[in-house]
């Protein structure tokens, strides 16, 4: 099914509930952990973005979790993620507000053939680099982004040009806790300055699309 006309933006106060319901539905359908319950303690550090149709329906969701009072989930001891490569470095960057985590990104199953997923990824990139007008504008640009992904999703993003670095082994997320799921994931980090340098050299049009502040971004678009 092609997507209706939609806008990707930060969820307003009255849209947040719909966005979180979409987040829950997407990850419940994939037999992931109960996401909102899992991330409830991070709500104050979360930027919630959604792909909103003209009728207000939320077609897709992205959640960015800033470093702050709590370390982002990938580095938080309560989330039992095995990070073996430079863990102390990522913790230090998160504590300085220079590393954010793209904690969830997903699209309702009937709209997955559309461009919504990549639009949400783009908006998440722009959030970390402070190109969007929205929450956490008082923070400096993040230099790095952390994320926990299934390898097939990571491979797809790498093919798009996102130079993700795997920083821990394949593992069950939240292993040894009641939240443990059957899906195998791994932790990844991306260095934005490295990504931008490589992309500017090899895919300048893609980088221009990610960073452009032209009227196309934020306008309604068809999937």
Buried (B, 14 or more C-beta within 10 A) or exposed (E): EEBBEBBBBBBEEEBBEBBBEBBBBBBEEEEBBEBBEBBEEBEEBBBBBBBBBEEEBBBBBBBBBBBBEBBBBBBBEEBBBEBEEEBEEBBEBBEEBBBBBBBBBBBBEEBBEBBBBBBBBBBBBBBBBBBBEBBBEEBEEBBBBBBBBBEEBBEBBBEEBBBBBBBBEEBBBBEEEEBEBEEEBBBBBBBBEEBBEBBEEEBEEBBEBBBEEEEEBBEEBEB
